[in-house]
């Protein structure tokens, strides 16, 4: 008697090959794929303001900022995500084999929406914490001027540094600061 044929697993490498030819973006988590939905005007304006500020601040430094079209591969979590913005300073992310997905960010930034906030603050953050090079995780709200920066301390614990109206967010991981008001330029709250 012949055994039933096993359905091949959809692993990260299969996902990477599959998604490369698609016009839509999908995140990958443990063999499942999830279509990415579009964002609001506020979401994309905050994303652009954040990326623009980081690009200017990182000029001349060995770090590069990427926006939501670049994949972030987290092998230890069996996941591939599209963070809104992230920065990598690691030379491994400049190699030709890293042209479609980076793996060694120092900073990840997510702009929160009603549909993603719980996942971004919870399970996604758990997965991101498995990245050895990650030092800071910034969550920016889009419906009020507020951001939560989580920074890994010397003991490996993630410490919350909230920021509100009039505050400056100090990003030690990349040696720069973001004026919170600037992230909300042209955003109608």
PyMOL CGO cylinders between C-alpha atoms (Angstrom):
from pymol import cmd
from pymol.cgo import CYLINDER

trace = [
    CYLINDER, 0.00, 0.00, 0.00, 1.33, 3.38, -0.98, 0.3, 1, 1, 1, 1, 1, 1,
    CYLINDER, 1.33, 3.38, -0.98, 1.44, 6.12, 1.63, 0.3, 1, 1, 1, 1, 1, 1,
    CYLINDER, 1.44, 6.12, 1.63, -0.43, 9.33, 0.84, 0.3, 1, 1, 1, 1, 1, 1,
    CYLINDER, -0.43, 9.33, 0.84, 1.75, 12.03, -0.64, 0.3, 1, 1, 1, 1, 1, 1,
    CYLINDER, 1.75, 12.03, -0.64, 2.59, 14.75, 1.80, 0.3, 1, 1, 1, 1, 1, 1,
    CYLINDER, 2.59, 14.75, 1.80, 1.79, 18.27, 0.81, 0.3, 1, 1, 1, 1, 1, 1,
    CYLINDER, 1.79, 18.27, 0.81, 5.07, 20.17, 0.64, 0.3, 1, 1, 1, 1, 1, 1,
    CYLINDER, 5.07, 20.17, 0.64, 5.51, 22.76, 3.36, 0.3, 1, 1, 1, 1, 1, 1,
    CYLINDER, 5.51, 22.76, 3.36, 5.43, 26.39, 2.40, 0.3, 1, 1, 1, 1, 1, 1,
    CYLINDER, 5.43, 26.39, 2.40, 8.66, 27.57, 4.01, 0.3, 1, 1, 1, 1, 1, 1,
    CYLINDER, 8.66, 27.57, 4.01, 10.36, 30.96, 3.97, 0.3, 1, 1, 1, 1, 1, 1,
    CYLINDER, 10.36, 30.96, 3.97, 12.36, 30.21, 0.82, 0.3, 1, 1, 1, 1, 1, 1,
    CYLINDER, 12.36, 30.21, 0.82, 9.23, 29.04, -1.03, 0.3, 1, 1, 1, 1, 1, 1,
    CYLINDER, 9.23, 29.04, -1.03, 7.42, 32.17, 0.14, 0.3, 1, 1, 1, 1, 1, 1,
    CYLINDER, 7.42, 32.17, 0.14, 10.27, 34.41, -1.06, 0.3, 1, 1, 1, 1, 1, 1,
    CYLINDER, 10.27, 34.41, -1.06, 10.21, 32.82, -4.53, 0.3, 1, 1, 1, 1, 1, 1,
    CYLINDER, 10.21, 32.82, -4.53, 6.39, 32.90, -4.69, 0.3, 1, 1, 1, 1, 1, 1,
    CYLINDER, 6.39, 32.90, -4.69, 5.99, 36.50, -3.58, 0.3, 1, 1, 1, 1, 1, 1,
    CYLINDER, 5.99, 36.50, -3.58, 8.74, 37.92, -5.79, 0.3, 1, 1, 1, 1, 1, 1,
    CYLINDER, 8.74, 37.92, -5.79, 6.52, 37.71, -8.87, 0.3, 1, 1, 1, 1, 1, 1,
    CYLINDER, 6.52, 37.71, -8.87, 3.39, 39.16, -7.30, 0.3, 1, 1, 1, 1, 1, 1,
    CYLINDER, 3.39, 39.16, -7.30, 2.21, 42.79, -7.47, 0.3, 1, 1, 1, 1, 1, 1,
    CYLINDER, 2.21, 42.79, -7.47, 0.75, 42.62, -3.93, 0.3, 1, 1, 1, 1, 1, 1,
    CYLINDER, 0.75, 42.62, -3.93, 2.72, 42.31, -0.72, 0.3, 1, 1, 1, 1, 1, 1,
    CYLINDER, 2.72, 42.31, -0.72, 2.21, 39.49, 1.78, 0.3, 1, 1, 1, 1, 1, 1,
    CYLINDER, 2.21, 39.49, 1.78, 3.74, 38.88, 5.18, 0.3, 1, 1, 1, 1, 1, 1,
    CYLINDER, 3.74, 38.88, 5.18, 4.78, 35.35, 6.10, 0.3, 1, 1, 1, 1, 1, 1,
    CYLINDER, 4.78, 35.35, 6.10, 4.45, 33.71, 9.50, 0.3, 1, 1, 1, 1, 1, 1,
    CYLINDER, 4.45, 33.71, 9.50, 5.01, 30.03, 10.20, 0.3, 1, 1, 1, 1, 1, 1,
    CYLINDER, 5.01, 30.03, 10.20, 3.92, 28.73, 6.80, 0.3, 1, 1, 1, 1, 1, 1,
    CYLINDER, 3.92, 28.73, 6.80, 0.98, 31.10, 6.37, 0.3, 1, 1, 1, 1, 1, 1,
    CYLINDER, 0.98, 31.10, 6.37, 0.81, 34.24, 4.26, 0.3, 1, 1, 1, 1, 1, 1,
    CYLINDER, 0.81, 34.24, 4.26, -1.21, 37.35, 4.99, 0.3, 1, 1, 1, 1, 1, 1,
    CYLINDER, -1.21, 37.35, 4.99, -2.06, 39.95, 2.37, 0.3, 1, 1, 1, 1, 1, 1,
    CYLINDER, -2.06, 39.95, 2.37, -1.03, 43.49, 3.27, 0.3, 1, 1, 1, 1, 1, 1,
    CYLINDER, -1.03, 43.49, 3.27, -3.77, 46.08, 3.11, 0.3, 1, 1, 1, 1, 1, 1,
    CYLINDER, -3.77, 46.08, 3.11, -3.35, 49.72, 2.24, 0.3, 1, 1, 1, 1, 1, 1,
    CYLINDER, -3.35, 49.72, 2.24, -3.11, 52.49, 4.79, 0.3, 1, 1, 1, 1, 1, 1,
    CYLINDER, -3.11, 52.49, 4.79, -4.68, 55.87, 5.39, 0.3, 1, 1, 1, 1, 1, 1,
    CYLINDER, -4.68, 55.87, 5.39, -3.42, 59.29, 4.35, 0.3, 1, 1, 1, 1, 1, 1,
    CYLINDER, -3.42, 59.29, 4.35, -2.21, 59.84, 7.92, 0.3, 1, 1, 1, 1, 1, 1,
    CYLINDER, -2.21, 59.84, 7.92, -0.39, 56.48, 7.98, 0.3, 1, 1, 1, 1, 1, 1,
    CYLINDER, -0.39, 56.48, 7.98, 1.56, 57.13, 4.80, 0.3, 1, 1, 1, 1, 1, 1,
    CYLINDER, 1.56, 57.13, 4.80, 2.28, 60.76, 5.66, 0.3, 1, 1, 1, 1, 1, 1,
    CYLINDER, 2.28, 60.76, 5.66, 3.75, 59.75, 9.04, 0.3, 1, 1, 1, 1, 1, 1,
    CYLINDER, 3.75, 59.75, 9.04, 5.71, 56.96, 7.33, 0.3, 1, 1, 1, 1, 1, 1,
    CYLINDER, 5.71, 56.96, 7.33, 7.12, 59.39, 4.75, 0.3, 1, 1, 1, 1, 1, 1,
    CYLINDER, 7.12, 59.39, 4.75, 7.96, 62.05, 7.34, 0.3, 1, 1, 1, 1, 1, 1,
    CYLINDER, 7.96, 62.05, 7.34, 9.73, 59.48, 9.50, 0.3, 1, 1, 1, 1, 1, 1,
    CYLINDER, 9.73, 59.48, 9.50, 11.71, 57.96, 6.63, 0.3, 1, 1, 1, 1, 1, 1,
    CYLINDER, 11.71, 57.96, 6.63, 12.66, 61.40, 5.28, 0.3, 1, 1, 1, 1, 1, 1,
    CYLINDER, 12.66, 61.40, 5.28, 13.91, 62.53, 8.70, 0.3, 1, 1, 1, 1, 1, 1,
    CYLINDER, 13.91, 62.53, 8.70, 15.92, 59.35, 9.14, 0.3, 1, 1, 1, 1, 1, 1,
    CYLINDER, 15.92, 59.35, 9.14, 17.38, 59.51, 5.62, 0.3, 1, 1, 1, 1, 1, 1,
    CYLINDER, 17.38, 59.51, 5.62, 18.66, 63.04, 6.28, 0.3, 1, 1, 1, 1, 1, 1,
    CYLINDER, 18.66, 63.04, 6.28, 19.99, 62.16, 9.74, 0.3, 1, 1, 1, 1, 1, 1,
    CYLINDER, 19.99, 62.16, 9.74, 21.81, 59.05, 8.50, 0.3, 1, 1, 1, 1, 1, 1,
    CYLINDER, 21.81, 59.05, 8.50, 23.57, 60.77, 5.60, 0.3, 1, 1, 1, 1, 1, 1,
    CYLINDER, 23.57, 60.77, 5.60, 27.26, 59.92, 5.73, 0.3, 1, 1, 1, 1, 1, 1,
    CYLINDER, 27.26, 59.92, 5.73, 26.73, 57.14, 8.29, 0.3, 1, 1, 1, 1, 1, 1,
    CYLINDER, 26.73, 57.14, 8.29, 26.99, 53.40, 7.55, 0.3, 1, 1, 1, 1, 1, 1,
    CYLINDER, 26.99, 53.40, 7.55, 23.26, 52.95, 8.27, 0.3, 1, 1, 1, 1, 1, 1,
    CYLINDER, 23.26, 52.95, 8.27, 20.42, 52.79, 5.72, 0.3, 1, 1, 1, 1, 1, 1,
    CYLINDER, 20.42, 52.79, 5.72, 16.73, 53.39, 6.23, 0.3, 1, 1, 1, 1, 1, 1,
    CYLINDER, 16.73, 53.39, 6.23, 14.15, 51.32, 4.36, 0.3, 1, 1, 1, 1, 1, 1,
    CYLINDER, 14.15, 51.32, 4.36, 10.42, 51.81, 3.97, 0.3, 1, 1, 1, 1, 1, 1,
    CYLINDER, 10.42, 51.81, 3.97, 7.50, 49.41, 3.82, 0.3, 1, 1, 1, 1, 1, 1,
    CYLINDER, 7.50, 49.41, 3.82, 8.39, 47.88, 0.44, 0.3, 1, 1, 1, 1, 1, 1,
    CYLINDER, 8.39, 47.88, 0.44, 11.51, 46.13, 1.80, 0.3, 1, 1, 1, 1, 1, 1,
    CYLINDER, 11.51, 46.13, 1.80, 11.15, 42.75, 3.50, 0.3, 1, 1, 1, 1, 1, 1,
    CYLINDER, 11.15, 42.75, 3.50, 12.57, 41.98, 6.93, 0.3, 1, 1, 1, 1, 1, 1,
    CYLINDER, 12.57, 41.98, 6.93, 13.34, 38.29, 7.36, 0.3, 1, 1, 1, 1, 1, 1,
    CYLINDER, 13.34, 38.29, 7.36, 13.24, 36.89, 10.91, 0.3, 1, 1, 1, 1, 1, 1,
    CYLINDER, 13.24, 36.89, 10.91, 14.43, 33.29, 10.57, 0.3, 1, 1, 1, 1, 1, 1,
    CYLINDER, 14.43, 33.29, 10.57, 14.24, 32.52, 14.31, 0.3, 1, 1, 1, 1, 1, 1,
    CYLINDER, 14.24, 32.52, 14.31, 10.53, 33.40, 14.21, 0.3, 1, 1, 1, 1, 1, 1,
    CYLINDER, 10.53, 33.40, 14.21, 9.94, 31.69, 10.83, 0.3, 1, 1, 1, 1, 1, 1,
    CYLINDER, 9.94, 31.69, 10.83, 8.62, 35.04, 9.59, 0.3, 1, 1, 1, 1, 1, 1,
    CYLINDER, 8.62, 35.04, 9.59, 8.98, 37.74, 6.96, 0.3, 1, 1, 1, 1, 1, 1,
    CYLINDER, 8.98, 37.74, 6.96, 7.49, 41.17, 7.64, 0.3, 1, 1, 1, 1, 1, 1,
    CYLINDER, 7.49, 41.17, 7.64, 7.20, 44.53, 5.91, 0.3, 1, 1, 1, 1, 1, 1,
    CYLINDER, 7.20, 44.53, 5.91, 7.89, 47.07, 8.67, 0.3, 1, 1, 1, 1, 1, 1,
    CYLINDER, 7.89, 47.07, 8.67, 6.79, 50.62, 7.92, 0.3, 1, 1, 1, 1, 1, 1,
    CYLINDER, 6.79, 50.62, 7.92, 10.37, 51.87, 8.39, 0.3, 1, 1, 1, 1, 1, 1,
    CYLINDER, 10.37, 51.87, 8.39, 13.52, 50.18, 9.60, 0.3, 1, 1, 1, 1, 1, 1,
    CYLINDER, 13.52, 50.18, 9.60, 17.22, 50.97, 9.76, 0.3, 1, 1, 1, 1, 1, 1,
    CYLINDER, 17.22, 50.97, 9.76, 20.09, 48.56, 9.36, 0.3, 1, 1, 1, 1, 1, 1,
    CYLINDER, 20.09, 48.56, 9.36, 23.73, 49.41, 10.01, 0.3, 1, 1, 1, 1, 1, 1,
    CYLINDER, 23.73, 49.41, 10.01, 24.98, 45.86, 9.55, 0.3, 1, 1, 1, 1, 1, 1,
    CYLINDER, 24.98, 45.86, 9.55, 27.30, 45.16, 6.59, 0.3, 1, 1, 1, 1, 1, 1,
    CYLINDER, 27.30, 45.16, 6.59, 25.61, 41.76, 6.08, 0.3, 1, 1, 1, 1, 1, 1,
    CYLINDER, 25.61, 41.76, 6.08, 22.53, 43.66, 4.89, 0.3, 1, 1, 1, 1, 1, 1,
    CYLINDER, 22.53, 43.66, 4.89, 24.59, 45.27, 2.11, 0.3, 1, 1, 1, 1, 1, 1,
    CYLINDER, 24.59, 45.27, 2.11, 25.55, 41.95, 0.53, 0.3, 1, 1, 1, 1, 1, 1,
    CYLINDER, 25.55, 41.95, 0.53, 23.99, 40.94, -2.83, 0.3, 1, 1, 1, 1, 1, 1,
    CYLINDER, 23.99, 40.94, -2.83, 22.06, 38.08, -1.20, 0.3, 1, 1, 1, 1, 1, 1,
    CYLINDER, 22.06, 38.08, -1.20, 20.28, 40.66, 1.00, 0.3, 1, 1, 1, 1, 1, 1,
    CYLINDER, 20.28, 40.66, 1.00, 18.87, 42.65, -1.92, 0.3, 1, 1, 1, 1, 1, 1,
    CYLINDER, 18.87, 42.65, -1.92, 15.29, 41.35, -1.43, 0.3, 1, 1, 1, 1, 1, 1,
    CYLINDER, 15.29, 41.35, -1.43, 15.20, 41.02, 2.36, 0.3, 1, 1, 1, 1, 1, 1,
    CYLINDER, 15.20, 41.02, 2.36, 17.24, 42.40, 5.24, 0.3, 1, 1, 1, 1, 1, 1,
    CYLINDER, 17.24, 42.40, 5.24, 17.86, 40.52, 8.50, 0.3, 1, 1, 1, 1, 1, 1,
    CYLINDER, 17.86, 40.52, 8.50, 19.89, 42.72, 10.84, 0.3, 1, 1, 1, 1, 1, 1,
    CYLINDER, 19.89, 42.72, 10.84, 18.03, 45.93, 11.75, 0.3, 1, 1, 1, 1, 1, 1,
    CYLINDER, 18.03, 45.93, 11.75, 19.03, 48.16, 14.66, 0.3, 1, 1, 1, 1, 1, 1,
    CYLINDER, 19.03, 48.16, 14.66, 15.71, 50.05, 14.63, 0.3, 1, 1, 1, 1, 1, 1,
    CYLINDER, 15.71, 50.05, 14.63, 12.18, 49.12, 13.52, 0.3, 1, 1, 1, 1, 1, 1,
    CYLINDER, 12.18, 49.12, 13.52, 9.32, 51.61, 13.30, 0.3, 1, 1, 1, 1, 1, 1,
    CYLINDER, 9.32, 51.61, 13.30, 5.64, 50.75, 12.89, 0.3, 1, 1, 1, 1, 1, 1,
    CYLINDER, 5.64, 50.75, 12.89, 2.86, 53.29, 12.37, 0.3, 1, 1, 1, 1, 1, 1,
    CYLINDER, 2.86, 53.29, 12.37, -0.13, 51.96, 14.29, 0.3, 1, 1, 1, 1, 1, 1,
    CYLINDER, -0.13, 51.96, 14.29, -3.62, 51.61, 12.88, 0.3, 1, 1, 1, 1, 1, 1,
    CYLINDER, -3.62, 51.61, 12.88, -6.78, 50.27, 14.50, 0.3, 1, 1, 1, 1, 1, 1,
    CYLINDER, -6.78, 50.27, 14.50, -6.44, 46.99, 12.61, 0.3, 1, 1, 1, 1, 1, 1,
    CYLINDER, -6.44, 46.99, 12.61, -2.73, 46.38, 13.36, 0.3, 1, 1, 1, 1, 1, 1,
    CYLINDER, -2.73, 46.38, 13.36, -2.03, 48.01, 16.74, 0.3, 1, 1, 1, 1, 1, 1,
    CYLINDER, -2.03, 48.01, 16.74, -2.64, 44.93, 18.90, 0.3, 1, 1, 1, 1, 1, 1,
    CYLINDER, -2.64, 44.93, 18.90, -0.48, 42.70, 16.67, 0.3, 1, 1, 1, 1, 1, 1,
    CYLINDER, -0.48, 42.70, 16.67, 2.29, 45.32, 16.34, 0.3, 1, 1, 1, 1, 1, 1,
    CYLINDER, 2.29, 45.32, 16.34, 2.42, 45.81, 20.14, 0.3, 1, 1, 1, 1, 1, 1,
    CYLINDER, 2.42, 45.81, 20.14, 2.11, 42.10, 20.92, 0.3, 1, 1, 1, 1, 1, 1,
    CYLINDER, 2.11, 42.10, 20.92, 2.99, 39.12, 18.79, 0.3, 1, 1, 1, 1, 1, 1,
    CYLINDER, 2.99, 39.12, 18.79, 4.91, 41.02, 16.11, 0.3, 1, 1, 1, 1, 1, 1,
    CYLINDER, 4.91, 41.02, 16.11, 7.04, 42.67, 18.81, 0.3, 1, 1, 1, 1, 1, 1,
    CYLINDER, 7.04, 42.67, 18.81, 7.72, 39.21, 20.28, 0.3, 1, 1, 1, 1, 1, 1,
    CYLINDER, 7.72, 39.21, 20.28, 8.97, 38.07, 16.88, 0.3, 1, 1, 1, 1, 1, 1,
    CYLINDER, 8.97, 38.07, 16.88, 11.08, 41.19, 16.41, 0.3, 1, 1, 1, 1, 1, 1,
    CYLINDER, 11.08, 41.19, 16.41, 12.72, 40.60, 19.80, 0.3, 1, 1, 1, 1, 1, 1,
    CYLINDER, 12.72, 40.60, 19.80, 14.31, 37.47, 18.35, 0.3, 1, 1, 1, 1, 1, 1,
    CYLINDER, 14.31, 37.47, 18.35, 16.51, 39.66, 16.12, 0.3, 1, 1, 1, 1, 1, 1,
    CYLINDER, 16.51, 39.66, 16.12, 19.90, 39.89, 17.85, 0.3, 1, 1, 1, 1, 1, 1,
    CYLINDER, 19.90, 39.89, 17.85, 20.83, 43.23, 16.28, 0.3, 1, 1, 1, 1, 1, 1,
    CYLINDER, 20.83, 43.23, 16.28, 17.55, 44.99, 17.14, 0.3, 1, 1, 1, 1, 1, 1,
    CYLINDER, 17.55, 44.99, 17.14, 18.07, 47.70, 19.75, 0.3, 1, 1, 1, 1, 1, 1,
    CYLINDER, 18.07, 47.70, 19.75, 14.93, 49.85, 19.45, 0.3, 1, 1, 1, 1, 1, 1,
    CYLINDER, 14.93, 49.85, 19.45, 11.30, 49.48, 18.39, 0.3, 1, 1, 1, 1, 1, 1,
    CYLINDER, 11.30, 49.48, 18.39, 9.25, 52.64, 17.83, 0.3, 1, 1, 1, 1, 1, 1,
    CYLINDER, 9.25, 52.64, 17.83, 5.46, 52.59, 17.61, 0.3, 1, 1, 1, 1, 1, 1,
    CYLINDER, 5.46, 52.59, 17.61, 3.91, 55.78, 16.26, 0.3, 1, 1, 1, 1, 1, 1,
    CYLINDER, 3.91, 55.78, 16.26, 0.19, 56.42, 16.66, 0.3, 1, 1, 1, 1, 1, 1,
    CYLINDER, 0.19, 56.42, 16.66, -1.63, 58.00, 13.74, 0.3, 1, 1, 1, 1, 1, 1,
    CYLINDER, -1.63, 58.00, 13.74, -4.67, 59.41, 15.52, 0.3, 1, 1, 1, 1, 1, 1,
    CYLINDER, -4.67, 59.41, 15.52, -2.80, 61.46, 18.16, 0.3, 1, 1, 1, 1, 1, 1,
    CYLINDER, -2.80, 61.46, 18.16, 0.71, 62.83, 18.60, 0.3, 1, 1, 1, 1, 1, 1,
    CYLINDER, 0.71, 62.83, 18.60, 2.18, 60.00, 20.61, 0.3, 1, 1, 1, 1, 1, 1,
    CYLINDER, 2.18, 60.00, 20.61, 4.89, 57.38, 20.19, 0.3, 1, 1, 1, 1, 1, 1,
    CYLINDER, 4.89, 57.38, 20.19, 6.19, 54.53, 22.33, 0.3, 1, 1, 1, 1, 1, 1,
    CYLINDER, 6.19, 54.53, 22.33, 9.87, 53.71, 22.02, 0.3, 1, 1, 1, 1, 1, 1,
    CYLINDER, 9.87, 53.71, 22.02, 11.03, 50.37, 23.37, 0.3, 1, 1, 1, 1, 1, 1,
    CYLINDER, 11.03, 50.37, 23.37, 14.80, 50.19, 23.91, 0.3, 1, 1, 1, 1, 1, 1,
    CYLINDER, 14.80, 50.19, 23.91, 16.71, 47.06, 24.90, 0.3, 1, 1, 1, 1, 1, 1,
    CYLINDER, 16.71, 47.06, 24.90, 18.85, 47.73, 27.96, 0.3, 1, 1, 1, 1, 1, 1,
    CYLINDER, 18.85, 47.73, 27.96, 22.14, 46.08, 29.00, 0.3, 1, 1, 1, 1, 1, 1,
    CYLINDER, 22.14, 46.08, 29.00, 20.27, 43.30, 30.77, 0.3, 1, 1, 1, 1, 1, 1,
    CYLINDER, 20.27, 43.30, 30.77, 18.34, 42.49, 27.58, 0.3, 1, 1, 1, 1, 1, 1,
    CYLINDER, 18.34, 42.49, 27.58, 15.07, 43.90, 28.90, 0.3, 1, 1, 1, 1, 1, 1,
    CYLINDER, 15.07, 43.90, 28.90, 12.88, 46.13, 26.75, 0.3, 1, 1, 1, 1, 1, 1,
    CYLINDER, 12.88, 46.13, 26.75, 12.23, 49.48, 28.47, 0.3, 1, 1, 1, 1, 1, 1,
    CYLINDER, 12.23, 49.48, 28.47, 9.39, 51.79, 27.41, 0.3, 1, 1, 1, 1, 1, 1,
    CYLINDER, 9.39, 51.79, 27.41, 10.15, 55.47, 26.67, 0.3, 1, 1, 1, 1, 1, 1,
    CYLINDER, 10.15, 55.47, 26.67, 6.85, 57.18, 25.76, 0.3, 1, 1, 1, 1, 1, 1,
    CYLINDER, 6.85, 57.18, 25.76, 6.81, 60.50, 23.86, 0.3, 1, 1, 1, 1, 1, 1,
    CYLINDER, 6.81, 60.50, 23.86, 4.00, 63.00, 23.48, 0.3, 1, 1, 1, 1, 1, 1,
    CYLINDER, 4.00, 63.00, 23.48, 3.37, 66.43, 22.02, 0.3, 1, 1, 1, 1, 1, 1,
    CYLINDER, 3.37, 66.43, 22.02, 6.48, 68.63, 22.16, 0.3, 1, 1, 1, 1, 1, 1,
    CYLINDER, 6.48, 68.63, 22.16, 8.84, 65.71, 22.86, 0.3, 1, 1, 1, 1, 1, 1,
    CYLINDER, 8.84, 65.71, 22.86, 11.92, 64.55, 21.02, 0.3, 1, 1, 1, 1, 1, 1,
    CYLINDER, 11.92, 64.55, 21.02, 12.46, 60.83, 20.45, 0.3, 1, 1, 1, 1, 1, 1,
    CYLINDER, 12.46, 60.83, 20.45, 16.12, 59.97, 21.04, 0.3, 1, 1, 1, 1, 1, 1,
    CYLINDER, 16.12, 59.97, 21.04, 17.15, 56.99, 18.90, 0.3, 1, 1, 1, 1, 1, 1,
    CYLINDER, 17.15, 56.99, 18.90, 20.36, 55.69, 20.44, 0.3, 1, 1, 1, 1, 1, 1,
    CYLINDER, 20.36, 55.69, 20.44, 20.50, 52.75, 18.02, 0.3, 1, 1, 1, 1, 1, 1,
    CYLINDER, 20.50, 52.75, 18.02, 21.26, 55.05, 15.09, 0.3, 1, 1, 1, 1, 1, 1,
    CYLINDER, 21.26, 55.05, 15.09, 22.58, 58.12, 16.94, 0.3, 1, 1, 1, 1, 1, 1,
    CYLINDER, 22.58, 58.12, 16.94, 19.85, 60.60, 16.05, 0.3, 1, 1, 1, 1, 1, 1,
    CYLINDER, 19.85, 60.60, 16.05, 16.72, 62.28, 17.32, 0.3, 1, 1, 1, 1, 1, 1,
    CYLINDER, 16.72, 62.28, 17.32, 13.27, 62.68, 15.82, 0.3, 1, 1, 1, 1, 1, 1,
    CYLINDER, 13.27, 62.68, 15.82, 11.13, 65.67, 16.76, 0.3, 1, 1, 1, 1, 1, 1,
    CYLINDER, 11.13, 65.67, 16.76, 7.72, 64.13, 17.33, 0.3, 1, 1, 1, 1, 1, 1,
    CYLINDER, 7.72, 64.13, 17.33, 5.89, 67.15, 15.86, 0.3, 1, 1, 1, 1, 1, 1,
    CYLINDER, 5.89, 67.15, 15.86, 7.84, 66.65, 12.61, 0.3, 1, 1, 1, 1, 1, 1,
    CYLINDER, 7.84, 66.65, 12.61, 6.49, 63.13, 12.21, 0.3, 1, 1, 1, 1, 1, 1,
    CYLINDER, 6.49, 63.13, 12.21, 2.97, 64.59, 12.08, 0.3, 1, 1, 1, 1, 1, 1,
    CYLINDER, 2.97, 64.59, 12.08, 3.67, 67.37, 9.57, 0.3, 1, 1, 1, 1, 1, 1,
    CYLINDER, 3.67, 67.37, 9.57, 0.74, 67.62, 7.12, 0.3, 1, 1, 1, 1, 1, 1,
    CYLINDER, 0.74, 67.62, 7.12, -1.31, 65.12, 9.15, 0.3, 1, 1, 1, 1, 1, 1,
    CYLINDER, -1.31, 65.12, 9.15, -4.82, 66.19, 10.07, 0.3, 1, 1, 1, 1, 1, 1,
    CYLINDER, -4.82, 66.19, 10.07, -5.74, 64.68, 13.42, 0.3, 1, 1, 1, 1, 1, 1,
]
cmd.load_cgo(trace, "trace")
